[in-house]
Amino acid sequence: MTRQESVPVNAGSDYAVEMRNISKSFGDVKANEDVHLAVRKGSIHCLIGENGAGKSTLMSILYGIIQPDAGEIYVNGRRCVIRNPREANALGIGMVHQHFQLVDSFTVAENVVFGKEPRKGWLTDRRKAAEITRKLSEEYGLKVDPAAKIADLPVGIRQRVELLKALHKGSDILILDEPTAVLTPQETKELFATLRNLVAGGKTVILITHKMEEVMSVSDRVTVLRRGKTVGTMERSECDEHKLSLMMVGRQVEAHLPKPEMPQGKAVLEVSGVKVGGAQGTLSVRGVSFTVREGEIVTIAGVEGNGQSELVEALTGLRPVLEGRVSVGGRDVTNQSPAAIRRAGLAHVPSDRIAMGLSVGQSLEENAVAGHHRMRPFRRGWLMNHREIRKFTESLIGQFDVRCGGSSVAAGTLSGGNMQKLVIAREMSYGARFLLASLPTRGIDIGASELVHKHLIEARNAGTGILVVSTDLDEVFRISDRILVMYNGEVVGEFRADATTREELGLYMIGARRQQEAIAGGEAI
């Protein structure tokens, strides 16, 4: 049972959640220091701040994943000690994590009812589970197929499953940790409409985000954290993007980054007629052709699930090319191993920093030299040169502002955004002529995104050819020289970034328009 005070405190409180004087340290790192949060019932309360500001730690305390060192929590006016997520669920608190807590081999329905399964004797009533899932999805406008396997679903649909899981448990207070990090603009709009419907029905939503436009469009109130402390709480009507940005990062964030014209360089990536298989014998990539040259940033835009991830896997040697040719640095690398493709000149920032980008149990030093640990100066004879490795890692930490407790701490102790910065720092630090970055700023704040974009543009200016896969149109327009749009496994449009609009790209992203020249691999600009 969740421990609660026997006598209600603030029994008539207007607040669904109050967190008072919350502090939490991990070693010498103060994740939260004397934090205050008050969330009104029936509202959407945005919690914003830079990566490492303490947002996820604070919500993990509210959900019972970790325990505070100091402070008090009140839920609906009662003082509570929440020792684990089950006790949080009993209080009506549900959480949708940034990194999904789903079982890939289970169906949607099995994941939704997990832990609260309808029974037929000793067995789970699968038909009832599917019926529950279908009714929930219809009630809240979260369309899913109850029979689909999680492993076969795109990220946007998986997030819907996480939300349905929380709703099935009867959650009245919903915590969403960076829920739009993996969503397209259309999906984000649909999610916000769903959240508004939930609030109209009496639910309370705490939304962790770093996107200013989301705060301004969906929040009722906003609390800003910076370096573990509460900077302030305001009504949305008191906010603007400039004021919130200053509160978050303590400085002006550049809206536009200078990007000088670059001469056409040699091809660092050539993709010709590539076809790649998908689930159940289908084609996910259907004859894609394009080139990336030295000194340019080419961005692939599109609604997630249109073949981008399968294309990236094929380019990096993680999925077979069924037909066509891939060349890196003038060398044919079609269906070669990931290691061979890296030796040809590829650096790769994967979309999933935990599953593919890092070994979270290893130190920052070990992760910083992963794949390069046999190179000088990191090796001295048969032994590792730990002094040079530490020096190199500390340099990356400083250049990319990785917030951590030192180079020797485990990568898994970092916030999600700081993990991402570590991966990007490593991949950009070995002089590769071709960089492939998939969703490079997903889930990181405006200050960190600005830093990543600056480094990408600096690498481009130094002659690196860069291919970025992104669902964030702000990012697409900010960094691109050329934009390719993928729809249904094909490149349906190619544009100069300075000669198109969001509205035009949107029509190609949903399949309403297509350029025959782009599909054939020609120049459509």
MARBA-957264 format. One record per residue (C-alpha): residue in three letters; x, y, z. Coordinates in nm, 3 decimals. Layout:
BEGIN
<ALA,<X,Y,Z>>
...
This chain:
BEGIN
<MET,<0.000,0.000,0.000>>
<THR,<0.105,0.355,-0.067>>
<ARG,<0.182,0.537,0.256>>
<GLN,<-0.046,0.836,0.307>>
<GLU,<-0.109,1.067,0.600>>
<SER,<-0.410,0.948,0.802>>
<VAL,<-0.550,1.303,0.805>>
<PRO,<-0.581,1.490,0.473>>
<VAL,<-0.357,1.790,0.428>>
<ASN,<-0.508,2.066,0.215>>
<ALA,<-0.813,1.844,0.162>>
<GLY,<-0.979,2.109,-0.051>>
<SER,<-0.666,2.170,-0.257>>
<ASP,<-0.697,2.275,-0.620>>
<TYR,<-0.373,2.092,-0.691>>
<ALA,<-0.351,1.737,-0.825>>
<VAL,<0.020,1.732,-0.738>>
<GLU,<0.240,1.940,-0.510>>
<MET,<0.612,1.868,-0.472>>
<ARG,<0.778,2.076,-0.201>>
<ASN,<1.151,2.126,-0.142>>
<ILE,<1.249,1.816,-0.342>>
<SER,<1.621,1.739,-0.349>>
<LYS,<1.805,1.445,-0.502>>
<SER,<2.177,1.387,-0.557>>
<PHE,<2.366,1.116,-0.744>>
<GLY,<2.712,1.123,-0.594>>
<ASP,<2.840,1.478,-0.631>>
<VAL,<2.577,1.567,-0.893>>
<LYS,<2.270,1.751,-0.760>>
<ALA,<1.991,1.648,-0.998>>
<ASN,<1.722,1.833,-0.798>>
<GLU,<1.784,2.099,-0.536>>
<ASP,<1.494,2.237,-0.331>>
<VAL,<1.252,2.206,-0.626>>
<HIS,<0.890,2.321,-0.603>>
<LEU,<0.613,2.209,-0.839>>
<ALA,<0.237,2.270,-0.806>>
<VAL,<0.007,2.125,-1.076>>
<ARG,<-0.359,2.228,-1.086>>
<LYS,<-0.626,1.966,-1.136>>
<GLY,<-0.764,1.939,-1.488>>
<SER,<-0.474,2.124,-1.652>>
<ILE,<-0.178,2.068,-1.882>>
<HIS,<0.134,2.173,-1.692>>
<CYS,<0.456,2.192,-1.893>>
<LEU,<0.785,2.119,-1.719>>
<ILE,<1.072,2.257,-1.924>>
<GLY,<1.446,2.296,-1.900>>
<GLU,<1.774,2.200,-2.061>>
<ASN,<1.894,1.840,-2.071>>
<GLY,<2.024,1.761,-1.725>>
<ALA,<1.806,2.030,-1.566>>
<GLY,<1.639,1.765,-1.348>>
<LYS,<1.301,1.728,-1.521>>
<SER,<1.307,1.350,-1.565>>
<THR,<1.455,1.300,-1.217>>
<LEU,<1.173,1.502,-1.062>>
<MET,<0.907,1.303,-1.248>>
<SER,<1.081,0.975,-1.164>>
<ILE,<1.048,1.075,-0.798>>
<LEU,<0.677,1.147,-0.845>>
<TYR,<0.632,0.809,-1.016>>
<GLY,<0.822,0.623,-0.743>>
<ILE,<1.112,0.508,-0.960>>
<ILE,<1.363,0.680,-0.732>>
<GLN,<1.336,0.823,-0.383>>
<PRO,<1.412,1.187,-0.294>>
<ASP,<1.679,1.277,-0.042>>
<ALA,<1.450,1.547,0.096>>
<GLY,<1.110,1.704,0.038>>
<GLU,<0.740,1.620,0.044>>
<ILE,<0.484,1.506,-0.214>>
<TYR,<0.111,1.577,-0.199>>
<VAL,<-0.139,1.407,-0.431>>
<ASN,<-0.488,1.556,-0.430>>
<GLY,<-0.411,1.726,-0.098>>
<ARG,<-0.275,1.420,0.085>>
<ARG,<0.087,1.381,0.182>>
<CYS,<0.227,1.064,0.024>>
<VAL,<0.546,0.861,0.023>>
<ILE,<0.558,0.687,-0.315>>
<ARG,<0.802,0.400,-0.299>>
<ASN,<0.753,0.240,-0.642>>
<PRO,<0.549,0.275,-0.964>>
<ARG,<0.281,0.037,-0.838>>
<GLU,<0.210,0.274,-0.550>>
<ALA,<0.204,0.564,-0.797>>
<ASN,<-0.049,0.374,-1.009>>
<ALA,<-0.263,0.319,-0.698>>
<LEU,<-0.270,0.698,-0.654>>
<GLY,<-0.384,0.740,-1.013>>
<ILE,<-0.044,0.847,-1.149>>
<GLY,<0.069,0.706,-1.484>>
<MET,<0.387,0.777,-1.681>>
<VAL,<0.472,0.754,-2.050>>
<HIS,<0.851,0.732,-2.064>>
<GLN,<1.075,0.887,-2.328>>
<HIS,<1.227,0.543,-2.386>>
<PHE,<0.929,0.313,-2.417>>
<GLN,<0.866,0.032,-2.169>>
<LEU,<0.714,-0.215,-2.416>>
<VAL,<0.770,-0.586,-2.485>>
<ASP,<0.856,-0.612,-2.856>>
<SER,<0.741,-0.972,-2.891>>
<PHE,<0.395,-0.895,-2.743>>
<THR,<0.096,-0.762,-2.933>>
<VAL,<-0.042,-0.413,-2.878>>
<ALA,<-0.325,-0.555,-2.666>>
<GLU,<-0.090,-0.767,-2.454>>
<ASN,<0.122,-0.459,-2.379>>
<VAL,<-0.180,-0.240,-2.299>>
<VAL,<-0.321,-0.482,-2.038>>
<PHE,<0.019,-0.596,-1.905>>
<GLY,<0.003,-0.608,-1.525>>
<LYS,<-0.375,-0.574,-1.527>>
<GLU,<-0.477,-0.857,-1.760>>
<PRO,<-0.836,-0.983,-1.798>>
<ARG,<-0.840,-1.350,-1.703>>
<LYS,<-1.006,-1.662,-1.830>>
<GLY,<-0.921,-1.909,-1.557>>
<TRP,<-0.544,-1.905,-1.517>>
<LEU,<-0.486,-1.759,-1.864>>
<THR,<-0.503,-1.411,-2.010>>
<ASP,<-0.829,-1.356,-2.198>>
<ARG,<-0.675,-1.238,-2.525>>
<ARG,<-1.007,-1.163,-2.688>>
<LYS,<-1.109,-0.946,-2.393>>
<ALA,<-0.767,-0.776,-2.398>>
<ALA,<-0.814,-0.687,-2.765>>
<GLU,<-1.165,-0.557,-2.693>>
<ILE,<-1.038,-0.339,-2.405>>
<THR,<-0.763,-0.199,-2.628>>
<ARG,<-1.002,-0.128,-2.915>>
<LYS,<-1.249,0.053,-2.688>>
<LEU,<-0.974,0.261,-2.524>>
<SER,<-0.826,0.356,-2.860>>
<GLU,<-1.166,0.465,-2.992>>
<GLU,<-1.254,0.655,-2.674>>
<TYR,<-0.933,0.858,-2.670>>
<GLY,<-0.872,0.884,-3.045>>
<LEU,<-0.550,0.678,-3.032>>
<LYS,<-0.586,0.449,-3.333>>
<VAL,<-0.397,0.119,-3.301>>
<ASP,<-0.431,-0.240,-3.421>>
<PRO,<-0.468,-0.456,-3.105>>
<ALA,<-0.327,-0.762,-3.286>>
<ALA,<-0.013,-0.593,-3.423>>
<LYS,<0.326,-0.693,-3.281>>
<ILE,<0.515,-0.407,-3.116>>
<ALA,<0.834,-0.504,-3.303>>
<ASP,<0.660,-0.428,-3.634>>
<LEU,<0.531,-0.082,-3.538>>
<PRO,<0.683,0.261,-3.605>>
<VAL,<0.782,0.474,-3.309>>
<GLY,<0.478,0.702,-3.327>>
<ILE,<0.238,0.409,-3.287>>
<ARG,<0.443,0.264,-3.001>>
<GLN,<0.395,0.590,-2.813>>
<ARG,<0.018,0.558,-2.849>>
<VAL,<0.043,0.211,-2.694>>
<GLU,<0.231,0.356,-2.395>>
<LEU,<-0.043,0.615,-2.345>>
<LEU,<-0.314,0.350,-2.368>>
<LYS,<-0.127,0.143,-2.107>>
<ALA,<-0.144,0.431,-1.860>>
<LEU,<-0.511,0.496,-1.933>>
<HIS,<-0.597,0.127,-1.885>>
<LYS,<-0.448,0.145,-1.535>>
<GLY,<-0.697,0.419,-1.448>>
<SER,<-0.447,0.705,-1.435>>
<ASP,<-0.596,1.047,-1.361>>
<ILE,<-0.255,1.217,-1.352>>
<LEU,<-0.050,1.150,-1.665>>
<ILE,<0.322,1.226,-1.691>>
<LEU,<0.452,1.242,-2.049>>
<ASP,<0.830,1.260,-2.089>>
<GLU,<0.923,1.430,-2.420>>
<PRO,<0.623,1.270,-2.597>>
<THR,<0.669,1.453,-2.929>>
<ALA,<1.039,1.374,-2.968>>
<VAL,<0.952,1.092,-3.211>>
<LEU,<0.638,1.242,-3.370>>
<THR,<0.576,1.428,-3.693>>
<PRO,<0.400,1.768,-3.686>>
<GLN,<0.074,1.597,-3.782>>
<GLU,<0.109,1.336,-3.507>>
<THR,<0.200,1.606,-3.255>>
<LYS,<-0.117,1.798,-3.343>>
<GLU,<-0.323,1.482,-3.296>>
<LEU,<-0.155,1.408,-2.961>>
<PHE,<-0.225,1.758,-2.830>>
<ALA,<-0.589,1.728,-2.934>>
<THR,<-0.602,1.401,-2.739>>
<LEU,<-0.444,1.564,-2.432>>
<ARG,<-0.698,1.846,-2.446>>
<ASN,<-0.979,1.588,-2.459>>
<LEU,<-0.827,1.407,-2.160>>
<VAL,<-0.811,1.730,-1.960>>
<ALA,<-1.170,1.816,-2.057>>
<GLY,<-1.265,1.477,-1.916>>
<GLY,<-1.101,1.552,-1.579>>
<LYS,<-0.747,1.421,-1.629>>
<THR,<-0.435,1.617,-1.533>>
<VAL,<-0.129,1.615,-1.760>>
<ILE,<0.233,1.694,-1.676>>
<LEU,<0.425,1.738,-2.000>>
<ILE,<0.805,1.732,-2.001>>
<THR,<0.926,1.915,-2.309>>
<HIS,<1.192,2.150,-2.440>>
<LYS,<1.005,2.282,-2.745>>
<MET,<0.888,2.637,-2.705>>
<GLU,<0.614,2.616,-2.969>>
<GLU,<0.462,2.320,-2.785>>
<VAL,<0.462,2.507,-2.455>>
<MET,<0.287,2.802,-2.614>>
<SER,<0.030,2.591,-2.799>>
<VAL,<-0.080,2.338,-2.536>>
<SER,<0.013,2.441,-2.180>>
<ASP,<-0.198,2.604,-1.912>>
<ARG,<0.099,2.669,-1.680>>
<VAL,<0.475,2.631,-1.713>>
<THR,<0.750,2.551,-1.463>>
<VAL,<1.112,2.608,-1.570>>
<LEU,<1.405,2.416,-1.418>>
<ARG,<1.771,2.503,-1.470>>
<ARG,<2.059,2.299,-1.332>>
<GLY,<1.834,2.121,-1.085>>
<LYS,<1.660,2.428,-0.942>>
<THR,<1.320,2.588,-0.996>>
<VAL,<1.358,2.910,-1.194>>
<GLY,<0.989,2.995,-1.188>>
<THR,<0.628,2.898,-1.261>>
<MET,<0.403,3.108,-1.486>>
<GLU,<0.067,3.108,-1.655>>
<ARG,<0.097,3.056,-2.029>>
<SER,<-0.046,3.406,-2.083>>
<GLU,<0.261,3.546,-1.901>>
<CYS,<0.507,3.364,-2.130>>
<ASP,<0.665,3.409,-2.467>>
<GLU,<0.929,3.198,-2.640>>
<HIS,<1.205,3.454,-2.585>>
<LYS,<1.139,3.479,-2.210>>
<LEU,<1.121,3.100,-2.167>>
<SER,<1.442,3.046,-2.366>>
<LEU,<1.628,3.293,-2.144>>
<MET,<1.494,3.121,-1.832>>
<MET,<1.594,2.777,-1.963>>
<VAL,<1.947,2.840,-2.086>>
<GLY,<2.034,3.177,-1.935>>
<ARG,<2.123,3.333,-2.271>>
<GLN,<1.986,3.426,-2.612>>
<VAL,<1.947,3.127,-2.848>>
<GLU,<2.022,3.200,-3.214>>
<ALA,<1.717,3.149,-3.435>>
<HIS,<1.925,3.138,-3.755>>
<LEU,<2.274,3.002,-3.803>>
<PRO,<2.508,3.138,-4.075>>
<LYS,<2.572,2.888,-4.354>>
<PRO,<2.806,3.011,-4.628>>
<GLU,<2.778,2.884,-4.985>>
<MET,<3.011,2.591,-5.053>>
<PRO,<3.151,2.471,-5.388>>
<GLN,<3.037,2.128,-5.517>>
<GLY,<3.275,1.864,-5.385>>
<LYS,<3.333,1.497,-5.454>>
<ALA,<3.058,1.244,-5.385>>
<VAL,<3.095,1.089,-5.039>>
<LEU,<2.774,0.884,-5.069>>
<GLU,<2.614,0.748,-5.385>>
<VAL,<2.288,0.554,-5.362>>
<SER,<2.164,0.403,-5.689>>
<GLY,<1.835,0.218,-5.732>>
<VAL,<1.841,0.078,-5.379>>
<LYS,<1.563,-0.153,-5.268>>
<VAL,<1.535,-0.273,-4.909>>
<GLY,<1.296,-0.526,-4.756>>
<GLY,<1.061,-0.458,-4.470>>
<ALA,<0.829,-0.665,-4.252>>
<GLN,<0.652,-0.973,-4.386>>
<GLY,<0.822,-0.975,-4.725>>
<THR,<0.728,-0.619,-4.823>>
<LEU,<0.955,-0.355,-4.975>>
<SER,<1.028,-0.064,-4.741>>
<VAL,<1.265,0.118,-4.978>>
<ARG,<1.165,0.117,-5.345>>
<GLY,<1.446,0.207,-5.581>>
<VAL,<1.592,0.514,-5.409>>
<SER,<1.873,0.711,-5.576>>
<PHE,<2.059,1.021,-5.454>>
<THR,<2.408,1.160,-5.390>>
<VAL,<2.568,1.346,-5.099>>
<ARG,<2.877,1.555,-5.177>>
<GLU,<3.155,1.707,-4.973>>
<GLY,<3.057,2.031,-4.804>>
<GLU,<2.679,1.990,-4.809>>
<ILE,<2.404,1.882,-4.571>>
<VAL,<2.132,1.675,-4.734>>
<THR,<1.827,1.609,-4.519>>
<ILE,<1.572,1.332,-4.565>>
<ALA,<1.235,1.457,-4.440>>
<GLY,<0.914,1.261,-4.413>>
<VAL,<0.651,1.113,-4.188>>
<GLU,<0.812,0.840,-3.980>>
<GLY,<0.753,0.490,-4.113>>
<ASN,<0.804,0.567,-4.482>>
<GLY,<1.126,0.371,-4.524>>
<GLN,<1.375,0.608,-4.363>>
<SER,<1.488,0.372,-4.086>>
<GLU,<1.523,0.077,-4.326>>
<LEU,<1.726,0.294,-4.565>>
<VAL,<1.959,0.401,-4.282>>
<GLU,<2.004,0.038,-4.176>>
<ALA,<2.093,-0.057,-4.534>>
<LEU,<2.344,0.229,-4.566>>
<THR,<2.515,0.127,-4.242>>
<GLY,<2.527,-0.248,-4.313>>
<LEU,<2.257,-0.347,-4.065>>
<ARG,<1.999,-0.457,-4.325>>
<PRO,<2.062,-0.622,-4.665>>
<VAL,<2.026,-0.430,-4.991>>
<LEU,<1.802,-0.642,-5.215>>
<GLU,<1.881,-0.447,-5.530>>
<GLY,<2.094,-0.147,-5.623>>
<ARG,<2.430,-0.008,-5.514>>
<VAL,<2.571,0.193,-5.222>>
<SER,<2.908,0.367,-5.249>>
<VAL,<3.091,0.549,-4.966>>
<GLY,<3.394,0.757,-5.058>>
<GLY,<3.402,0.603,-5.405>>
<ARG,<3.411,0.248,-5.269>>
<ASP,<3.128,0.001,-5.334>>
<VAL,<3.007,-0.103,-4.987>>
<THR,<2.682,-0.272,-5.089>>
<ASN,<2.599,-0.541,-4.831>>
<GLN,<2.934,-0.510,-4.658>>
<SER,<2.964,-0.529,-4.280>>
<PRO,<2.912,-0.223,-4.057>>
<ALA,<3.284,-0.230,-3.973>>
<ALA,<3.383,-0.233,-4.341>>
<ILE,<3.151,0.058,-4.418>>
<ARG,<3.299,0.256,-4.129>>
<ARG,<3.648,0.190,-4.265>>
<ALA,<3.531,0.329,-4.601>>
<GLY,<3.466,0.663,-4.428>>
<LEU,<3.127,0.652,-4.251>>
<ALA,<3.048,0.808,-3.914>>
<HIS,<2.701,0.721,-3.784>>
<VAL,<2.475,0.883,-3.524>>
<PRO,<2.192,0.627,-3.478>>
<SER,<1.834,0.721,-3.395>>
<ASP,<1.833,0.509,-3.077>>
<ARG,<2.116,0.629,-2.856>>
<ILE,<2.061,0.360,-2.592>>
<ALA,<2.014,0.050,-2.808>>
<MET,<2.273,0.140,-3.072>>
<GLY,<2.470,0.447,-2.975>>
<LEU,<2.612,0.367,-2.633>>
<SER,<2.702,0.094,-2.390>>
<VAL,<2.520,0.245,-2.094>>
<GLY,<2.700,0.034,-1.833>>
<GLN,<3.042,0.148,-1.951>>
<SER,<3.214,0.476,-1.869>>
<LEU,<3.207,0.789,-2.080>>
<GLU,<3.574,0.726,-2.155>>
<GLU,<3.505,0.376,-2.289>>
<ASN,<3.215,0.504,-2.499>>
<ALA,<3.411,0.801,-2.634>>
<VAL,<3.677,0.576,-2.792>>
<ALA,<3.450,0.283,-2.884>>
<GLY,<3.546,0.158,-3.229>>
<HIS,<3.864,0.366,-3.220>>
<HIS,<4.027,0.218,-2.911>>
<ARG,<4.301,0.048,-3.114>>
<MET,<4.412,0.381,-3.262>>
<ARG,<4.695,0.597,-3.140>>
<PRO,<4.720,0.771,-2.900>>
<PHE,<4.461,0.557,-2.717>>
<ARG,<4.681,0.250,-2.727>>
<ARG,<5.039,0.210,-2.612>>
<GLY,<5.167,-0.126,-2.726>>
<TRP,<4.926,-0.387,-2.590>>
<LEU,<4.792,-0.154,-2.322>>
<MET,<4.529,0.118,-2.323>>
<ASN,<4.663,0.470,-2.273>>
<HIS,<4.413,0.577,-2.010>>
<ARG,<4.565,0.923,-1.967>>
<GLU,<4.509,1.006,-2.336>>
<ILE,<4.162,0.851,-2.333>>
<ARG,<4.065,1.063,-2.032>>
<LYS,<4.212,1.377,-2.190>>
<PHE,<4.022,1.311,-2.516>>
<THR,<3.694,1.240,-2.336>>
<GLU,<3.719,1.551,-2.121>>
<SER,<3.777,1.752,-2.439>>
<LEU,<3.456,1.612,-2.592>>
<ILE,<3.264,1.681,-2.271>>
<GLY,<3.375,2.045,-2.283>>
<GLN,<3.318,2.101,-2.656>>
<PHE,<2.968,1.951,-2.654>>
<ASP,<2.866,2.062,-2.303>>
<VAL,<2.794,1.708,-2.183>>
<ARG,<2.654,1.750,-1.829>>
<CYS,<2.799,1.469,-1.619>>
<GLY,<2.981,1.381,-1.299>>
<GLY,<3.313,1.329,-1.476>>
<SER,<3.459,1.122,-1.758>>
<SER,<3.469,0.801,-1.551>>
<VAL,<3.094,0.782,-1.473>>
<ALA,<2.873,0.530,-1.654>>
<ALA,<2.699,0.659,-1.967>>
<GLY,<2.370,0.532,-1.826>>
<THR,<2.382,0.796,-1.551>>
<LEU,<2.342,1.077,-1.807>>
<SER,<2.014,1.233,-1.906>>
<GLY,<1.885,1.132,-2.249>>
<GLY,<1.997,1.455,-2.411>>
<ASN,<2.347,1.432,-2.267>>
<MET,<2.372,1.074,-2.393>>
<GLN,<2.285,1.207,-2.738>>
<LYS,<2.549,1.479,-2.717>>
<LEU,<2.811,1.219,-2.620>>
<VAL,<2.726,1.002,-2.924>>
<ILE,<2.737,1.300,-3.159>>
<ALA,<3.063,1.424,-3.006>>
<ARG,<3.227,1.084,-3.062>>
<GLU,<3.106,1.043,-3.421>>
<MET,<3.213,1.393,-3.524>>
<SER,<3.559,1.372,-3.371>>
<TYR,<3.747,1.129,-3.594>>
<GLY,<3.755,1.317,-3.924>>
<ALA,<3.514,1.100,-4.127>>
<ARG,<3.432,1.247,-4.469>>
<PHE,<3.072,1.124,-4.454>>
<LEU,<2.844,1.161,-4.153>>
<LEU,<2.501,0.995,-4.136>>
<ALA,<2.290,1.137,-3.853>>
<SER,<1.945,0.991,-3.785>>
<LEU,<1.721,1.213,-3.570>>
<PRO,<2.029,1.387,-3.424>>
<THR,<1.840,1.629,-3.196>>
<ARG,<1.550,1.407,-3.096>>
<GLY,<1.470,1.465,-2.731>>
<ILE,<1.726,1.737,-2.667>>
<ASP,<1.660,2.097,-2.569>>
<ILE,<1.693,2.417,-2.772>>
<GLY,<2.035,2.505,-2.635>>
<ALA,<2.175,2.159,-2.705>>
<SER,<2.009,2.151,-3.049>>
<GLU,<2.172,2.483,-3.134>>
<LEU,<2.510,2.339,-3.032>>
<VAL,<2.460,2.023,-3.241>>
<HIS,<2.350,2.226,-3.544>>
<LYS,<2.654,2.452,-3.511>>
<HIS,<2.886,2.151,-3.507>>
<LEU,<2.711,1.998,-3.810>>
<ILE,<2.745,2.322,-4.006>>
<GLU,<3.111,2.358,-3.901>>
<ALA,<3.178,2.003,-4.022>>
<ARG,<3.001,2.081,-4.349>>
<ASN,<3.207,2.399,-4.389>>
<ALA,<3.524,2.190,-4.336>>
<GLY,<3.425,1.964,-4.627>>
<THR,<3.234,1.678,-4.462>>
<GLY,<2.934,1.544,-4.655>>
<ILE,<2.639,1.500,-4.419>>
<LEU,<2.311,1.311,-4.454>>
<VAL,<2.054,1.389,-4.183>>
<VAL,<1.728,1.200,-4.137>>
<SER,<1.480,1.419,-3.952>>
<THR,<1.109,1.455,-3.877>>
<ASP,<1.159,1.804,-3.730>>
<LEU,<1.088,2.064,-4.000>>
<ASP,<1.251,2.339,-3.790>>
<GLU,<1.572,2.136,-3.804>>
<VAL,<1.530,2.054,-4.173>>
<PHE,<1.510,2.420,-4.272>>
<ARG,<1.777,2.531,-4.028>>
<ILE,<2.064,2.312,-4.148>>
<SER,<1.985,2.177,-4.497>>
<ASP,<2.137,2.265,-4.831>>
<ARG,<1.912,2.013,-5.007>>
<ILE,<1.599,1.836,-4.885>>
<LEU,<1.476,1.496,-5.001>>
<VAL,<1.123,1.390,-4.906>>
<MET,<1.047,1.019,-4.861>>
<TYR,<0.697,0.879,-4.891>>
<ASN,<0.603,0.510,-4.911>>
<GLY,<0.965,0.407,-4.957>>
<GLU,<1.042,0.647,-5.243>>
<VAL,<1.209,0.984,-5.280>>
<VAL,<0.911,1.184,-5.408>>
<GLY,<1.065,1.530,-5.402>>
<GLU,<1.400,1.710,-5.396>>
<PHE,<1.437,2.079,-5.308>>
<ARG,<1.681,2.351,-5.229>>
<ALA,<1.617,2.448,-4.868>>
<ASP,<1.599,2.816,-4.959>>
<ALA,<1.350,2.755,-5.242>>
<THR,<1.061,2.573,-5.074>>
<THR,<0.816,2.611,-4.784>>
<ARG,<0.681,2.398,-4.501>>
<GLU,<0.345,2.386,-4.673>>
<GLU,<0.496,2.254,-4.997>>
<LEU,<0.704,1.993,-4.815>>
<GLY,<0.394,1.886,-4.621>>
<LEU,<0.210,1.801,-4.943>>
<TYR,<0.496,1.572,-5.050>>
<MET,<0.523,1.419,-4.701>>
<ILE,<0.162,1.299,-4.712>>
<GLY,<0.185,1.179,-5.073>>
<ALA,<-0.031,1.450,-5.229>>
<ARG,<0.249,1.551,-5.468>>
<ARG,<0.553,1.385,-5.627>>
<GLN,<0.831,1.477,-5.869>>
<GLN,<0.904,1.217,-6.135>>
<GLU,<1.257,1.354,-6.173>>
<ALA,<1.330,1.298,-5.803>>
<ILE,<1.193,0.944,-5.814>>
<ALA,<1.417,0.866,-6.110>>
<GLY,<1.716,0.999,-5.918>>
<GLY,<1.764,1.309,-6.133>>
<GLU,<1.811,1.667,-6.032>>
<ALA,<1.473,1.828,-5.954>>
<ILE,<1.603,2.159,-5.830>>
